[in-house]
Amino acid sequence: MFSRKFGVVVAVNVAMVVSPMLGGAALAQVAAVATAQSLQGVISSAARTAASQSGFQALSADAKTAAIVASVSNALSLSGASSEVIADALIQAVADGTISAGVALSVAAAVAPDMAAKIAAAPAVVAQLSKTGQSATVTASTNAAGGVSVLVGLAGPGGGGGGTTAAYDPCAGVIAAYCGT
């Protein structure tokens, strides 16, 4: 334990001595803050990782959605980005055709619930749902401590009988490679 603390102290002291000589360049290499643009690779990679799992193509639409949502949610939660940046990144990913609107809404419910309404109202999300004949219902509530809970209901176009709806298709309207198009 002592050697670890000693090593950290030495590293900080060396950085403080070297920094003025390098014009501050040594301290400028602190981890970059996540942006909506920088998260596009995170979202795309996470979706591709889910799709590369054995048996993904044989899964039902609901199971594919769950796998993609879980992978993207996990990746974004590890990014350290704020809810606002995550929301902007998800909206951009829908606009770019990287993920479907329903996937974006489901991910928001998991990692940025306070931004789910913003994502649901985004023109790119509304347009993608409308274009594919799919729909999403977002219901949010807050508890006494101010925590937000979001429930996202996803439905595909009518299933053909008596007003029923088909399972939401995470690949409808999406050009991403993990969807096979």
ABEGO torsion letter per residue (X at the ends): XAAAAAAAAAAAAAAAAAAAAAGGAAAAABBBBBBAAAAAAAAAAAAAAAAABBGAAABBAAAAAAAAAAAAAAAAAAAGBBAAAAAAAAAAAAAAGABBAAAAAAAAAAABAAAAAAAAABAAAAAAAAAAGBBBBBBBBBBAAGBBBBBBBBBBBBAGBGGBBBBBBAABGBABAAAGX
